Each structure stands twice: as structure tokens, then as C-alpha cells.
Amino acid sequence: MYQIVHLCTLQFVLFALTTSRGLEIWRIENFRPARVPDSSHGKFYTGDSYIVLKTTALKNGALRQDIHYWLGKDTSQDEAGAAAIKTVELDAALGGRAVQYREVQGHETEKFLSYFKPCIIPLEGGIASGFKHHETEEYKPRLLKTVDSIYMSNKEHYVWQVPCARSSLSHDDIFVLDTQSKIFQFNGSNSSIQERAKALEVVQYIKDTYHHGKCDIAAIEDGKLMADAESGEFWGFFGGFAPLPRKSATNGTKKTEHIPPKLYRVDKEQAEPEEAESLTRDLLNTSKCYLLDCGTEVFVWVGRTTSLAERKNATGGAEELLRKFDRSKCHIIRVIEGFETVAFRSKFDSWPETAHVAVSEDGRGKLAALLKRQGVNVKGIVKAAPAKDEPLPHIDCTGNLQVWRVNGNGKTLLSASEQSKFYSGDCYIFQYSYPGEEKEEYLIGTWFGKQSITEEQTSAIALASKMVESMKFVPSQARFYEGSEPIQFFAIFQSFIVFKGGVSEGYKKYISEQGSPDDTYTENGVALFRVQGSGPDNMQAIQVVAVASSLNSSYCYILHSGSTVFTWSGNLTSPGNQELVERQLDIIKPNVQPKTHKEGAESEQFWRLLGPKTEYSSQKFARESESDPHLFSCSFTKGLYPSVVEIHNFTQDDLMTEDIFILDIHSDVFVWVGQEVDSKNKLQALSIGEKFVERDFLLKKISPKVPIYVIMEGNEPLFFTRFFTWDSAKTGIHGNSFQRKLASLKNEGTPVVDKPKRRTPVSYGGRSSVPDKSQRSRSMSFSPDRVRVRGRSPAFNALAATFENANTRNLSTPPPMIRKLYPKSASPDSTVAPPKSAAIAALTASFNKTPREPIIPLSRKVTQEYSQESPEESPQESTRESPQESTQESLTETPKPDLNSKETPAEISKDNSMDSIQEDAKEDEPEDEEGLPVYPYDRLKTTSEDPVADVDITKRETYLSTTEFKEKFGMAKDAFYKLPKWKQNKLKMALHLF
């Protein structure tokens, strides 16, 4: 280790070890590495050799490091050798886990080029030659050739300078003519739209780098002759127009034929062939180094127990092998045992599942100690910071939901009381509309139960695809399997129950033909439910086999047999988990008092229902965690599977409107479809995603039931765009990829349409507790029967209205709705907004009260019943452009009215015209000090003959007046809510309020 520090400069090692992420570059000067300042990154000289270190912080907290040594075409052999040796030494200092790449000018790897998007343009000269390059007083025109290796096999651009002569041009390639006042892009007639669009990024780079952003841009189409002035100006630099030869001009590179991988063992820089019938992991010995020759690239595999000298010899052996076969320009990629790349492992016929390799930090630790003795702060060198990432839904959960059960080749719309109750033997389709940043967004998904049949799964996909097509491909589409649902799904459904068995025609027919017993859930039978989730807006009850082995110490359970109900709490559960049980009981077995059990204190009756007591697990069920995102471009061949190529260090600009891309984050797979993709491929997008998952291109054992989303360009949801630095304005420009980028480059980008904002900021005052429909808050729904409470306190709303500027408010959040704390005492000037002091006083008063849990509705109200729009709808709402104006089966189907409803048609009509939610105080109803409607005790108790409709049945006591509450409970509300939860429930049960 002391030898390493002696060979490498202190600065070289220090920068390498202390960088947590990003790019560091060193140039070889006098056979030692000299750091290149950040301002000069991307500038490479043809006479020099460089070392490039890329450090990436992964989601699991680890650091991934890639080391590249770049060799200019005019660099000396000694400098190239020094770069190779320093790369090995740097890797040793970093712990020996980095992947090493040899990069030759003009033949760089895609990964290396992705660090310097859109391209690198090497400069003439170098340190050894005293930098022969010099700036001339006159800007001399230069001709650059851009090559993209036939686009779909390489997403990065090779750019190099060619003689500024007509003979350099060809029909197959794209050229950039850089002059003093204008940059011309010549598009060969055989080049693709995507290649032309990528070449424009090179033009932008030249404009910004060499012209300080001040020069004209012109696009010249091959074959247009002298049709316009710009074409004439372009050909004037070549002595006038003349036809180009039909044969394409080559760049002088020799294409390497594809050869089957061949394995060599390295012994003292000599490569000895390893004879084997097939390539397997067993051929690699941990104490040896090997070469894997794949034609276009040579991999160097280094065993964990090899010495530093052996590793240097292995790299030398790879270079000798390439010289022997006259392939000196090929890539050399070195990997370490246990940290092999996907590209390397994919070359083998069989490779076992990657095991966790014990990695010693001994090298880093010793080097850190040495640097510390020299006065260097070495904090953070040895270990990486752990990842701190909790999953979020990234979707607004206050939208409108419709759910259908699949029956054969058709579908049946479910009522609100049933739309969150699924059966494991059935398939379902859901449509969810919710407010986006600038417009209404839509998600149409399918859910397949574990016991569902293949025919109905196929039917569900076809029906959902038809719905998406009828809405002009605006909605995103999703495919979910039971047990693999993403957090977005649970955020939409909030309270979700899965019963065993099924009720669809296809399921019933299947079990009948198979002679299988029908285990479909019945209310009077024995059933066991596992309750899980993170809170009232994300809770699930999953029916499991009613046996003791189904229990788990990390979960709570509900067990019932007819009217006998037990709750069971594992020793590893929290009070929050037990609260979810109470809420789910109100849905599964309402108005039934359960017998509570803690793990280890069960009654005999409990075990009689579950059978004999047996061992059970205590480990929580782990869901697939999100990993680092990988973007792939897709091309279609005659084979069964699409051809995919990974795009490294991707950005939004890599998404081409003519193509389909796949974003893989392991826990989810997104298929992005450009607007210019033909309709046939759009309809096949979900199938493309399924084939991608089947191939498992990243070799990470991805689940075949992983959630798959199909995202349409221009309608990207937040849970997709969060992986990019997203600019929604880029999707609002006309034309193909080339036309869009050209318009943007010329500052002529024109949106397709003026995207309407969701709401006009309006301040509300006075008594009105229900604003006009066009100004509803997000917590309000499109139907009076649709309830989603995400309420703020009145004091908070008052403060927000006072301090927010209506003209600058973020339109993705609703304008606050102000409600008087005491509406009965309205004054003539009630429309005047309250002063700031009053708002602050109101907020302070609310903070001094005992906090209460927000009231969360236990069941979703029907979104479709009596949901005709009011004639008083605002012009903005009625004229909003929506795909729903087209013929669509999904929105025209409505369930029949509930004949058991106690509401009269007149009341329903009145509710619809107001389009309000039931929790808001009505005009003639009293409110308590917290703004909730007040009802008498006789109407709130569970045994009432005239019960109040649409109240939170888990919080009946909150609707009592202060006086009546104290009379019944013998204490004030704040004292009551300080009691333990179990004692609160006991008092409520005694008063028939639970």
C-alpha cells in the first residue's frame, strides 16, 4: 500500500477516495496523474492519455465506481502504459471493486461517451508536444462527421473531424459544417430521423462551446440541390453543388466480425486457451486471471486472491492478444470476481445467482490511516452513507375510481361498497382519474387474483386496452398481480380487501370442470384475514388459509366464524397496526364486538377454530425494493423478443417520439411509448413489457409478476417522471424528434395546445362552506356520494388564504376554502377576508386543543350514481378538453340506483346540484367548535331507529355537541382523547357508539 501512495500523487488518491459521486479526470503528465479541473472536463487532446473515475451512489448506499483510461490517437506507448498501470493502482486503492475500461479515441464505449453528452470532440496536440494546438485569429471552417453506430446499437455519438471536402460527404451519414457565423447540419438521405435528432445535440454543443451561443443554425437535406438560400450557402463552401457518389464514404475503421466467446487463462502475460464444451462459472478459478474474447471487446476477469502484479499482467495479456489478432481498437473491460457486469455474465451459458461476496475494506483502511498521518481529513473514505429512501406513491389519491369485475369476455361495473373488495379467483379492471399538475390524468389497470384463470386474464387485458384506445391513448395502462401490487395501487384503493375464491362466471365454470372445492368466502363461514398497511389511507385485509401456520408475529389478524369474531395481535406489531384492525373490522364484520387476543394469550375457542397450534413465522413479507433505474431503447426484429440496448446516464432528451423505451427499476417496469409510434405497436406495448421481463436483461431474477406500466408520451405521470429531470414543455412541440429539436434550437418551439390549468386561484370568504363546482378543492369529488376526506383545520385554511397570493399559488394544490368557525354569527361584511392577526389567533387556538386523528372514510361512495353534471357547471369545467368526450364504454356505464337508499330523489337532486361532500356543514346544521356537524345522541347510537347517514362510524362521538358529550361521557372531549385507545372504545361500546 505504501508503494501505491509512492507511485500515485497524494492528490490523485485523495480525490479518488473522498469523492462520493460524480466525475474526476486526470491527465498523464511525465508518467504521473495530474488532476484536470472541472471546467475542462470533456476536453481531450489527441496526444495525451487520461484516467476518468466515475462514482455513482446506489440506492442501497454502496458506491459503484468505473475507471476508464482514454488513449488519444497520437499518445505515446509509454504514456498509454502508464495510464494502464495507474488505473490498476487506483482500483487497488479503492478496494479492488471498480470495473476498468480501456478507451481508444474514436472507439469509446457507450458508457464513457454518456459522461460527456452529447459528444466529445478531441483537440489536436498534447502535453508532450507542448500543446501544438493554437487559436487562430480567423475562424477556419471545419467538417465533422457524426456516427451513431447504426443508431439502435449505440445511443451515443462518435464525432471526429474529416477533411473539409465534398469527397468526405456521404448519403449514409450526418455531417456538421462549423463556420464562423453559421453551423450547418447535412443530413444524408439514408440517415434516420433519430440520428438527425441526436446530431442536433452536437450542433447545440458546438454552438454553446465554440460560439458562446451566438450563431445561426441551418439544416441541409441531402438531394434538395439549390432549392433554398441556405443550401446554396452550404454548397458554396465546397465549390458549388455536385452529386455525391452512391457508395458511402467509410471512416476507415475495420468492422470486427461477431465471434463466439472464447476463454483464455493468463499466465505471465501469455493467454492460454481453456478448452470446454460450454462456458460456465465453474471454469473460473479465484486465484487466476482470465480473458474472455468476444470479438468487439475483451473482458479481463480477475480472481479475488490474485496479486497486484498478476492483475497488471492480465491487462498486458489482453493488449497482447488484441495485437496478435490485429484488433488494437477493441475495448478491454476488466471485472473483479463477485462484481461482474451484466454484459460479462450474459456471455456464459450458466451463471449462478449472485451471492454476496465478503469484501475487505482493509486496503482502504490502511490507505486512510496513511493519509490521516499526513494531515488529510479522511472522514467517509472507508464506508458509503446508507441509503435513506422510503417508498412514496407519487400519485394524487383524491381522484375518482371505477371498478369492473371481468366475466368471461365482458365486464360488470361494481358499486362503491364493493369496489375495494376483490376475490382471488377473479380479474378486475379499474379506471382512476385524478388531478395532475396541469390537467386531469388517467390510469387504467388490470388486477389478476392468484386463483384467476388465464382466459379471464387475457380478456381483462383486451378490455382494458380497448378502453385506453377509445380514450385516444391518453391514459396510462397498468398490469398488477395479487401479492405484487405497487404502492400506487394501495394509495388509490386505500382500504383494500381480498377474499378467497371467486364469483365470476369463468372461475365458477373452471372449478366445476376441475371438480375442485369452492372455497369462496362466505360471511357465516370460518375465515382468517391478515391485516397489513401503513395507515388509514393504505391498509389491506388479505384472507389466508384458516390454520395456525398462517399466523405471523409481525401482523394482526381477524378470525371469524359466523357472529364470533376474534382479533389477534402478534408480539411484533405496533398500536398503529392494531388500529388498522379496528377499521377493517368495520368493513368485514360491522357492529360486532370482537374478542381481542395477544400472541401467547389465546383462548381455547380461538385454537379450536384454527386447528392445532403449530409453529409460524415472525418475519414480515418483504416486497421487491426499488433499485437503480435502467433505461433501454427497443427495436423490433423478426424474432420473438424485442432487441434492447441500455442507455447510460439517461435524460429526458434520450426519449425519442418515434420509439418505445423501457425503464426498469426492478420493483416496477415502465414502457414509454412515443407519439409517433404506429398504433399497432402502441397496442403491443404491454406485451413488449412482458417479453422484456421474461428475458430478464439485467439478470436480477426479476419477478414475472412485476407491475408493468404503459406510459404514453405527453401524459407522463409523476411516478414516471421522477426518474428524470423533467420538462413538460418539451412534449408540447409539434413534429418528429428532429423537427422538435430543430425548433427548440432555433427558439421556435410552439406548444401543440395551451395546456389548461386545473383551477383558477380564487379566495373564498363569507358563510359559504361549499364553493362553486369549478373551484372544488381536491378533497371534494365529482359526486356527492364520493367521499375522500383530506381535510385541513378551518384555522389552517384561514391562515393559508390570508398569506397566499392567489396569483402565484401553485396550481397543483387546491385554493383554500375558508369556513367561519361560527357561521351562525355572520356579519354583513362577512365577505371581507379576515386580518392576519385573526388568522394567527385561530391557528394558535387550534394548536392548543388536544389533537384528534383525521376522520378517514371507511368505504368509498359510488362515483357513478346520479352523477350527471349540474347545469350550473362553470364554463371552465364544461369546456375543458378531455378524452372522455370521445365514445368510451368505460364512462357511459353506470350502476342502477340503490333501491335501499333512504334518500329521496329530491334530496339526491339537491345534493347533485350542490356537488358537495357530506362532511361539510350544511347551511342549516349547527357546527361544533371544530367545524363538524352536530347530531343528537339518539341518532348517532348504533341502535338508533333514525340513524344519521354518511358519518364516520368509527368516530360517532365526534358529532356530539360539547354539552351532550360531557353529559354522556362524564368528561370533556380533550380529556376523553387523552385516554388509551382501548379505554375510549370501552366507553363508546357502553354508550352504543362503537
LINJOUR-V466146 format. One record per backbone hydrogen bond with DSSP energy under -0.5 kcal/mol. NH is the residue of the N-H (numbers start at 1). CO is the residue of the C=O. E is the energy in kcal/mol with one decimal. If there is no record, write none. Layout:
nh->(NH	NH)
co->(CO	CO)
e->(E	E)
//
This chain:
nh->(5	6	7	8	13	14	15	16	17	18	19	22	24	26	27	28	29	29	32	34	36	40	41	43	44	46	47	48	50	51	52	53	54	54	55	55	56	58	58	61	64	66	67	68	69	70	70	71	72	72	74	75	75	80	81	82	83	84	85	86	87	88	89	90	91	92	93	94	95	96	99	100	101	102	103	103	105	107	113	114	115	115	116	117	119	122	123	130	131	136	140	142	143	144	144	145	146	147	147	152	153	153	154	157	158	159	160	162	165	168	169	174	175	176	177	177	178	178	179	179	183	184	184	185	186	186	187	187	188	188	190	191	196	197	198	199	200	201	201	202	202	203	204	205	206	207	208	209	210	211	211	213	214	215	216	218	220	220	221	222	224	227	232	233	234	235	236	237	237	238	239	240	255	257	262	264	265	266	267	270	272	272	274	275	276	280	281	283	284	285	288	289	290	291	292	293	293	294	294	296	298	299	300	301	301	302	302	303	303	305	306	311	312	313	314	315	316	317	318	319	320	321	322	323	324	325	326	327	330	331	332	333	334	335	337	339	345	346	347	348	349	350	357	359	360	365	366	367	368	369	370	371	372	373	374	374	375	376	378	381	400	402	404	405	406	407	410	412	414	418	419	421	422	422	424	425	426	428	429	430	431	432	433	434	436	441	443	444	445	445	446	447	448	449	449	451	452	452	457	458	459	460	461	462	463	464	465	466	467	468	469	470	471	472	473	474	476	477	478	479	480	482	484	489	490	491	492	493	494	495	496	496	497	498	499	508	509	510	511	512	513	514	515	516	519	521	525	527	527	528	529	530	531	531	532	534	535	538	539	540	541	542	543	543	544	547	548	550	551	553	555	556	557	558	559	560	561	562	564	565	566	567	568	569	570	570	572	573	578	579	580	581	582	583	584	585	586	587	588	589	592	594	595	596	597	599	601	607	608	609	610	611	617	622	627	630	631	632	633	634	635	637	643	644	645	647	648	650	654	655	656	659	661	662	663	664	664	665	665	667	669	670	671	672	672	673	674	674	676	677	677	682	683	684	685	688	689	690	691	692	693	694	695	696	697	699	706	707	708	709	710	711	711	713	715	719	720	721	722	723	724	726	730	731	732	733	734	740	741	742	743	744	745	746	747	748	749	752	755	761	764	766	775	776	780	786	787	788	788	790	797	798	799	800	801	802	803	804	806	808	809	813	818	823	825	826	830	832	839	840	841	842	843	844	845	846	847	848	849	849	856	867	873	878	879	880	880	885	886	891	892	893	899	901	908	909	910	911	912	913	914	915	916	920	925	928	931	934	935	939	940	940	941	942	944	948	953	955	958	959	960	965	966	967	968	969	970	976	977	978	979	984	985	986	987	988	989	990	991	992	993	994)
co->(1	2	3	4	9	10	11	12	13	14	15	55	53	51	34	49	27	32	29	27	25	37	38	40	42	123	125	45	70	26	68	24	52	66	22	53	64	56	62	58	56	54	99	52	101	50	68	103	48	70	46	46	72	76	77	78	79	80	81	82	83	84	85	86	87	88	89	90	92	91	65	334	67	332	69	101	71	104	109	110	111	112	113	114	116	120	44	127	126	134	138	178	162	142	176	160	174	145	158	150	149	150	151	118	147	157	145	143	163	165	166	146	186	144	175	184	142	176	177	182	216	177	182	218	175	184	185	220	173	186	171	188	192	193	194	195	196	197	198	198	199	199	200	201	202	203	204	205	206	206	207	207	211	213	181	183	185	218	219	187	221	224	228	229	230	231	232	233	234	235	236	235	253	255	293	291	272	289	270	267	265	270	263	273	274	278	350	280	281	283	285	266	301	264	299	262	291	292	297	294	331	292	333	290	299	300	335	288	301	286	303	307	308	309	310	311	312	313	314	315	316	317	318	319	320	321	323	322	327	296	102	298	100	300	302	336	341	342	344	345	279	279	355	357	358	361	362	363	364	365	366	367	368	369	370	371	372	371	376	378	433	431	429	412	427	410	407	405	403	415	415	418	420	497	499	501	423	447	404	445	402	443	400	441	439	434	432	476	430	443	478	428	480	426	447	424	424	449	453	454	455	456	457	458	459	460	461	462	463	464	465	466	467	469	468	471	442	710	444	708	446	448	481	486	486	487	488	489	490	493	494	539	420	541	422	504	505	506	507	508	509	510	511	511	517	500	522	525	560	544	558	542	529	556	540	538	538	535	494	532	496	530	498	541	528	545	610	547	548	617	552	531	568	529	566	527	564	525	561	563	559	595	557	597	555	568	553	570	574	575	576	577	578	579	580	581	582	584	584	585	589	592	565	594	567	569	598	603	604	605	606	607	551	620	665	664	647	662	645	660	643	635	635	642	633	631	646	647	651	652	654	656	672	632	670	630	662	663	668	665	707	663	709	661	670	711	659	672	657	657	674	678	679	680	682	684	685	686	687	688	689	690	691	692	692	696	703	667	479	669	477	671	709	673	712	394	717	717	718	720	721	724	727	728	729	730	750	736	737	738	739	740	741	742	744	743	743	732	753	759	816	830	772	773	777	783	785	779	786	788	793	794	795	796	797	798	799	800	804	805	805	810	816	820	822	823	827	829	835	836	837	838	839	840	841	842	843	844	845	846	854	864	870	874	875	876	877	882	883	888	888	889	897	898	904	905	906	907	908	909	910	911	911	917	922	932	928	926	959	936	936	937	937	992	941	939	951	952	955	956	957	961	962	963	964	965	966	972	973	975	976	980	981	982	983	984	985	986	987	989	988	988)
e->(-1.8	-1.9	-2.3	-2.9	-1.8	-2.8	-2.5	-1.5	-2.4	-2.3	-1.0	-2.6	-2.3	-2.7	-3.0	-2.6	-0.7	-3.3	-1.4	-2.6	-3.2	-1.9	-1.6	-2.0	-0.8	-2.8	-2.8	-1.9	-2.4	-2.9	-3.5	-3.2	-0.5	-2.8	-2.6	-0.5	-2.9	-0.6	-2.9	-1.7	-3.1	-2.4	-2.8	-2.9	-2.5	-1.9	-0.5	-2.8	-2.2	-0.6	-2.8	-0.6	-1.5	-2.2	-2.2	-2.3	-2.3	-1.9	-2.2	-2.7	-1.7	-1.6	-2.3	-2.5	-2.2	-2.0	-2.1	-1.6	-1.1	-3.2	-1.7	-2.3	-2.4	-2.5	-2.7	-0.6	-2.3	-2.9	-2.2	-1.7	-0.6	-1.3	-1.3	-0.7	-0.8	-0.5	-3.1	-1.1	-3.1	-0.5	-0.8	-1.7	-0.7	-0.5	-2.8	-2.9	-2.6	-0.5	-2.9	-2.1	-0.6	-0.7	-1.3	-0.7	-3.5	-0.5	-1.7	-2.7	-2.4	-1.7	-1.4	-1.0	-2.2	-2.9	-0.5	-2.5	-2.7	-0.7	-0.7	-2.1	-2.6	-2.7	-0.5	-2.5	-3.1	-0.6	-0.6	-2.8	-1.5	-0.7	-2.9	-1.9	-2.0	-2.4	-2.4	-2.2	-1.4	-0.7	-0.8	-0.8	-0.5	-1.8	-2.4	-2.1	-2.5	-2.5	-2.4	-2.6	-2.5	-0.7	-0.9	-2.8	-2.2	-0.6	-2.0	-2.2	-3.3	-0.5	-0.5	-2.1	-1.7	-1.6	-1.8	-2.4	-2.3	-2.6	-1.3	-0.6	-1.4	-1.4	-1.2	-2.7	-0.6	-0.5	-1.8	-3.1	-3.7	-2.5	-2.8	-0.9	-3.2	-0.6	-2.7	-0.6	-0.5	-0.6	-0.9	-1.5	-1.7	-0.5	-2.1	-0.5	-2.6	-2.7	-2.6	-2.7	-0.6	-0.7	-2.6	-1.7	-2.6	-2.5	-2.9	-2.9	-0.6	-0.5	-2.1	-1.6	-0.5	-1.6	-1.3	-1.8	-1.9	-2.3	-1.8	-1.6	-2.0	-2.4	-1.8	-1.9	-2.1	-2.0	-1.9	-2.0	-2.0	-1.5	-1.1	-3.3	-1.6	-1.4	-0.7	-2.5	-2.9	-3.0	-2.3	-2.3	-2.3	-2.3	-1.5	-1.5	-1.8	-1.0	-0.5	-0.6	-0.5	-2.9	-2.6	-2.1	-2.8	-2.2	-2.1	-2.5	-2.3	-1.8	-0.8	-0.5	-1.9	-2.1	-0.7	-1.9	-2.7	-2.0	-3.2	-2.8	-2.7	-2.4	-2.5	-2.8	-2.9	-1.3	-1.1	-1.8	-0.6	-2.9	-3.0	-3.3	-1.8	-2.3	-2.5	-2.5	-2.5	-2.8	-2.3	-2.4	-1.9	-3.0	-2.3	-2.9	-2.4	-0.5	-1.7	-2.4	-2.1	-1.8	-0.5	-2.3	-0.7	-1.3	-1.6	-2.6	-2.1	-2.2	-2.0	-2.1	-2.6	-2.6	-2.5	-2.0	-1.8	-2.2	-2.5	-2.3	-1.0	-1.8	-2.3	-1.4	-2.4	-2.2	-1.9	-2.0	-2.8	-2.7	-2.2	-0.6	-1.3	-2.1	-1.7	-2.1	-2.6	-2.4	-0.7	-2.5	-2.5	-2.4	-3.2	-2.2	-2.3	-2.1	-2.4	-1.5	-2.2	-2.2	-0.9	-1.7	-0.8	-1.9	-1.0	-0.5	-2.3	-0.7	-2.7	-3.1	-0.5	-2.9	-2.7	-1.8	-1.3	-2.2	-3.0	-3.2	-2.4	-2.7	-2.6	-0.5	-2.8	-2.5	-1.0	-1.6	-1.8	-1.8	-2.0	-1.0	-2.9	-2.1	-2.8	-2.3	-2.5	-1.1	-1.8	-0.6	-3.6	-2.1	-2.4	-2.0	-1.6	-0.5	-2.2	-1.6	-1.7	-1.8	-1.4	-1.2	-1.4	-1.7	-2.5	-2.3	-1.3	-1.1	-2.8	-2.1	-1.0	-0.6	-2.5	-0.6	-2.2	-2.2	-2.5	-1.5	-2.2	-1.4	-1.3	-1.4	-0.7	-0.6	-2.6	-1.8	-0.6	-2.6	-2.6	-2.1	-2.3	-0.5	-2.4	-0.5	-1.6	-3.1	-0.6	-0.6	-1.5	-1.8	-0.9	-1.8	-2.4	-2.6	-2.9	-2.9	-0.6	-0.6	-2.4	-2.3	-2.2	-2.8	-3.0	-2.9	-0.6	-2.9	-1.8	-0.5	-1.8	-0.5	-1.3	-1.9	-2.2	-0.9	-1.3	-2.3	-2.1	-2.1	-2.2	-2.1	-2.2	-2.1	-1.9	-1.5	-0.6	-2.0	-1.7	-0.7	-1.6	-2.8	-3.3	-3.0	-0.5	-2.5	-2.2	-0.6	-1.7	-2.3	-1.7	-1.6	-2.2	-1.1	-1.6	-1.1	-1.4	-0.6	-0.9	-2.7	-2.2	-2.3	-2.3	-2.4	-2.4	-1.9	-1.3	-4.0	-0.5	-0.7	-1.0	-0.6	-0.5	-1.5	-2.1	-1.5	-1.9	-2.0	-0.7	-0.7	-0.5	-0.6	-2.1	-2.3	-2.3	-2.7	-2.5	-1.6	-2.1	-2.5	-0.7	-1.4	-1.0	-1.8	-0.6	-0.6	-1.7	-1.1	-1.6	-1.8	-1.9	-2.8	-2.3	-2.5	-2.4	-2.7	-2.4	-1.8	-1.7	-1.5	-0.6	-0.6	-0.7	-1.4	-1.7	-2.3	-2.0	-0.5	-0.5	-1.6	-1.5	-0.7	-0.9	-1.2	-0.7	-1.4	-2.4	-2.7	-2.3	-2.6	-2.6	-2.4	-1.7	-2.2	-0.8	-1.1	-1.3	-2.6	-2.0	-1.8	-2.6	-1.1	-1.0	-0.7	-1.9	-3.1	-1.7	-1.6	-0.9	-2.0	-1.4	-1.7	-1.5	-2.6	-1.9	-1.9	-2.4	-2.9	-1.5	-2.0	-2.3	-0.7	-1.5	-2.2	-2.5	-1.9	-2.1	-2.3	-2.4	-1.8	-1.1	-1.4	-3.5	-0.5)
//
